[in-house]
Amino acid sequence: MAVASTSLASQLSGPKSLPQSYSGLRRSCPKLDHSHSHSHSLYQHLHSHLSLSSSRKASRAVVAMAGTGKFFVGGNWKCNGTKDSISKLVSDLNSAKLEADVDVVVAPPFLYLDQVKSSLTDRIELSGQNSWVGKGGAFTGEISVEQLKDIGCKWVILGHSERRHVIGEDDQFIGKKAAYALNEGLGVIACIGEKLEEREAGKTFDICFQQLKAFADAVPSWENIVIAYEPVWAIGTGKVASPQQAQEVHVAVRDWLKKNVSAEVASKTRIIYGGSVNGGNSAELAKEEDIDGFLVGGASLKGPEFATIVNAVTSKKVAA
């Protein structure tokens, strides 16, 4: 289902191909330095599953992605909405024409999960925005995995930057949450991403790999995990990582999974981008081989715009 990119070789050929604006990402990441040997191995890894199939017919379209999973778009409604506004949003989503080749998930506030479940089309699955680290009990204000499942959720978002940097959850705690959710049968949207000062210090990969390791150390399997790369400096700020910046990190994440988990997990795990994604920029972002979808914030509160983002999958469709 994947197709080779003629631009990948030039992107991975050496330091000169990196835009000056983000070349500093590699200063403190020797594992991902663009030495000849690393570039060659990363190039080989990507092209091992980006090969053209000579047996394809020109009459059908396929979705071209580096990974082998289905395009995935999640809408994180965060702490927004009232019964009336959510009723309107659900109505818009129910009437939207969504491409069939996409897994679509929305995460309403906990208070409105039941309302959304009872009125939203089955085409769109439900997610919690957070869950407790273990079985429910005397944990005032928390929501358990069992409760999320009981109300109809299939997914939960864990490790979002607001939970990390506003609420104060650390990597290991988030990893334990993910392990518990997966063990109980929920899919996990596992968020990673660096703050602005970390990017400017050239620590983007260090931070993302540290957060990935905390998941890898804890989870029983990667089968029901979607990784969401969300640079903190781009969330709700209107600043968006360029397609090339996002692609670079997604390639590095996939390479980390190959080296530290397995080649199969690296291929199958979907890596989606989040950070001020909207109807105007989603198509260009979706064109990148390793961007397997989006986790959308503010724009997911607007039904027609969210549908546009879902349908950005068409930017990946090529004649085959």
Disulfide bonds with the S-S distance in Angstrom:
none
